[in-house]
Amino acid sequence: MKNGSLRIYPSDGVTAEELNVYLNSRYPWNTGEIPFTEVKNGNERYFEIKDVSGTVAFSW
């Protein structure tokens, strides 16, 4: 990805505290953590990362 925006739509029970997002990380995927924003719009809820370049890995 280059200068893109990414939206993550997790299961309903996943909280922002449980979500981990890493940029250009290598195994074991625990370095390069990047900030994200939780967006709530009516019944829609997602986590968003803006202006990101590279490989993104996420988990919860």
WOPECOR-V799593 format. One record per pair of residues at least 24 apart in sequence whose C-alpha atoms are under 10 Angstrom apart, sorted by sequence separation. I is the first residue (numbers start at 0). GAP is how many residues later the second one is. If there is no record, write none. Layout:
BEGIN
((I	GAP) (I	GAP))
END
This chain:
BEGIN
((31	24) (32	24) (31	25) (32	25) (29	27) (7	28) (18	28) (20	28) (28	28) (6	29) (22	29) (23	29) (24	29) (25	29) (28	29) (5	30) (6	30) (7	30) (15	30) (22	30) (23	30) (24	30) (28	30) (6	31) (15	31) (22	31) (23	31) (24	31) (25	31) (6	32) (14	32) (22	32) (23	32) (24	32) (11	33) (21	33) (22	33) (23	33) (10	34) (11	34) (21	34) (22	34) (8	35) (9	35) (10	35) (20	35) (21	35) (22	35) (8	36) (9	36) (20	36) (21	36) (7	37) (8	37) (9	37) (19	37) (20	37) (21	37) (6	38) (7	38) (8	38) (19	38) (20	38) (6	39) (7	39) (8	39) (18	39) (19	39) (20	39) (5	40) (6	40) (7	40) (18	40) (19	40) (5	41) (6	41) (7	41) (17	41) (18	41) (5	42) (6	42) (17	42) (4	43) (5	43) (6	43) (16	43) (4	44) (5	44) (15	44) (3	45) (4	45) (5	45) (14	45) (3	46) (4	46) (5	46) (13	46) (2	47) (3	47) (4	47) (2	48) (3	48) (4	48) (1	49) (2	49) (3	49) (9	49) (10	49) (0	50) (1	50) (2	50) (3	50) (5	50) (7	50) (9	50) (0	51) (1	51) (2	51) (0	52) (1	52) (0	53) (1	53) (0	54) (0	55))
END
